[in-house]
């Protein structure tokens, strides 16, 4: 049997593929961060990132993963002992909860099962029952399940109650519409390794005037993520210089495409993947699927872990398995960031191959056929 060359395709929800031009940008000479030359690069990176966030609020670039920005959000607007509302239907909603617990906040949960979603009505009820809560913590796209939330609707009820709202936009920000200022979002956090098309290592946080005012009256439990320090100097610590070179170029590429076009591209890839999965006789997991990734229930009798490992190790296509309670029960195919229609088709074709190998009959090409027909119809 002829042995084929194995190429690698990254179809996981983070890290995601990085464009060659962005990779090369990071190979430039590292310069000192306290120079006019770097100040110009940094200023442009911040300006472009604010445009992607759709905000005129203060925005800071951190040398950390997205979780660092989540910690910065909580530690700067919540005093130990203060009550907050945390919305969770997955592993990353639980992360808000875990950080809040670590800082000693009193937590009221708006929660549901993995794959479910929470509604503005659920949040409104929690706010009425807890008028002393100072803020609501939500997630735009729950990466563990591929579920997208109605952040615009949730923000309306939070604002009507006169509270702060913080949003984890780490995986969702570029793939899903997120209008920071228009929707009145006080804090939005994101990370470099998702829709921004960068290597891991940067986090971003936008902070409204109301959130800054609350932070001035908060005794922060963090030294590194102390917002007061960033307000005095947006680079209080040594920044990730070369990653910021890359950030400047990546946001320039996104803005050249246009955010509405970026959202539309992700919407088409999400629709294609969902329809192809159903055509293959498989069942979607999320009750409100978004355009970051598609989560799929592992068919009965098929070992879920092997779907992921065989696709990666034998066929070179890296997708993600389930997290938390869903480990082994679902798998996740991303269509996020620097991915194209052909990437989606490759992932679907590899999935057909793996399922057949594991004893689940799937007709070759059924997923790809549906995908290409929809791409053609959408003009992709």
HELIX and SHEET records of a PDB file:
HELIX    1   1 UNK A   20  UNK A   25  1                                   6    
HELIX    2   2 UNK A   36  UNK A   53  1                                  18    
HELIX    3   3 UNK A   66  UNK A   77  1                                  12    
HELIX    4   4 UNK A   91  UNK A  102  1                                  12    
HELIX    5   5 UNK A  120  UNK A  129  1                                  10    
HELIX    6   6 UNK A  151  UNK A  160  1                                  10    
HELIX    7   7 UNK A  209  UNK A  216  1                                   8    
HELIX    8   8 UNK A  227  UNK A  232  1                                   6    
HELIX    9   9 UNK A  241  UNK A  257  1                                  17    
HELIX   10  10 UNK A  259  UNK A  279  1                                  21    
HELIX   11  11 UNK A  304  UNK A  313  1                                  10    
HELIX   12  12 UNK A  324  UNK A  326  5                                   3    
HELIX   13  13 UNK A  341  UNK A  357  1                                  17    
HELIX   14  14 UNK A  366  UNK A  377  1                                  12    
SHEET    1   A 2 UNK A   9  UNK A  10  0                                        
SHEET    2   A 2 UNK A 317  UNK A 318  1                                        
SHEET    1   B 7 UNK A  58  UNK A  63  0                                        
SHEET    2   B 7 UNK A 202  UNK A 207 -1                                        
SHEET    3   B 7 UNK A 187  UNK A 191 -1                                        
SHEET    4   B 7 UNK A 164  UNK A 168  1                                        
SHEET    5   B 7 UNK A 135  UNK A 139  1                                        
SHEET    6   B 7 UNK A  83  UNK A  88  1                                        
SHEET    7   B 7 UNK A 106  UNK A 111  1                                        
SHEET    1   C 2 UNK A 141  UNK A 142  0                                        
SHEET    2   C 2 UNK A 147  UNK A 148 -1                                        
SHEET    1   D 3 UNK A 293  UNK A 297  0                                        
SHEET    2   D 3 UNK A 330  UNK A 334 -1                                        
SHEET    3   D 3 UNK A 320  UNK A 321 -1                                        
END                                                                             
